Amino acid sequence: MINSKQETTHILREKQIMNLLKLSNNPFVPTLFATLQTDTELMFLIEFVRGCDLLSVLATVKSFYQFYTAEVICCLVMLHQQNIVYRDLKPEHVIIDQSGHTKLVDFGFAKQINQKTSTNCGTLVYVAPEVLKQTGTSFEADVWSLGVLIHEMISGLTPFNTEDTMNQYDAIVKCRPIYSTLLGA
């Protein structure tokens, strides 16, 4: 059930982007077949992707991170060519299908832009400093999130992994990754 005007905006934007991506035949995004609406709900009928999310795969098989990274980059390039910034890249949104290929899901924060956007959205440990500072960002926010994702694929932890949210926020804003997590120190 849609609870707020902001939630409605996100859902309608997601529908618009999914329709646009359907036209581009993007192999890294599940196809949107239709949307259905009742008085209280909006449902998306999307291609079924049999598989699991990237986080689950990396827990057992770390050797494919370069392949998965390449496919995520291809997807981001296709999105950016259509002026779409994804804004919520994280392992849970990268699905590995039964053939072993990636599909990016959940376009709730994605946005088609002309210049920059200043909305603060995404998951804290993957968000770029300029998003947190609300100074305006574009596609570089996705590149930052990709770097965090790659670090996590290699080390098992994000580079700003700390239990205290304020320390995490501060480390991201000051671009001070915690490399000891990568080195096991």
Secondary structure as the mmCIF struct_conf table of DSSP 4:
data_model
#
loop_
_struct_conf.conf_type_id
_struct_conf.id
_struct_conf.beg_label_comp_id
_struct_conf.beg_label_asym_id
_struct_conf.beg_label_seq_id
_struct_conf.end_label_comp_id
_struct_conf.end_label_asym_id
_struct_conf.end_label_seq_id
BEND BEND1 SER A 4 SER A 4
HELX_RH_AL_P HELX_RH_AL_P1 LYS A 5 SER A 24
TURN_TY1_P TURN_TY1_P1 ASN A 25 ASN A 25
TURN_TY1_P TURN_TY1_P2 PRO A 27 PHE A 28
BEND BEND2 VAL A 29 VAL A 29
HELX_LH_PP_P HELX_LH_PP_P1 PRO A 30 THR A 31
STRN STRN1 LEU A 32 GLN A 37
BEND BEND3 ASP A 39 THR A 40
STRN STRN2 LEU A 42 ILE A 46
STRN STRN3 GLY A 51 ASP A 53
HELX_RH_AL_P HELX_RH_AL_P2 LEU A 54 THR A 60
TURN_TY1_P TURN_TY1_P3 SER A 63 PHE A 64
HELX_RH_AL_P HELX_RH_AL_P3 TYR A 65 GLN A 81
TURN_TY1_P TURN_TY1_P4 GLN A 82 ASN A 83
STRN STRN4 ILE A 84 VAL A 85
HELX_RH_3T_P HELX_RH_3T_P1 PRO A 91 HIS A 93
STRN STRN5 VAL A 94 ASP A 97
TURN_TY1_P TURN_TY1_P5 GLN A 98 SER A 99
BEND BEND4 GLY A 100 GLY A 100
STRN STRN6 THR A 102 LEU A 104
BEND BEND5 GLY A 108 PHE A 109
STRN STRN7 LYS A 111 GLN A 112
BEND BEND6 ASN A 114 GLN A 115
STRN STRN8 THR A 117 THR A 117
BEND BEND7 GLY A 122 GLY A 122
HELX_RH_3T_P HELX_RH_3T_P2 LEU A 124 TYR A 126
HELX_RH_AL_P HELX_RH_AL_P4 PRO A 129 LYS A 133
TURN_TY1_P TURN_TY1_P6 GLN A 134 GLN A 134
BEND BEND8 THR A 135 THR A 135
STRN STRN9 THR A 137 THR A 137
TURN_TY1_P TURN_TY1_P7 PHE A 139 PHE A 139
HELX_RH_AL_P HELX_RH_AL_P5 GLU A 140 SER A 155
BEND BEND9 GLY A 156 LEU A 157
TURN_TY1_P TURN_TY1_P8 PRO A 159 PHE A 160
BEND BEND10 GLU A 163 GLU A 163
HELX_RH_AL_P HELX_RH_AL_P6 THR A 165 VAL A 173
TURN_TY1_P TURN_TY1_P9 LYS A 174 CYS A 175
TURN_TY1_P TURN_TY1_P10 TYR A 179 TYR A 179
HELX_RH_AL_P HELX_RH_AL_P7 SER A 180 LEU A 183
TURN_TY1_P TURN_TY1_P11 GLY A 184 GLY A 184
#
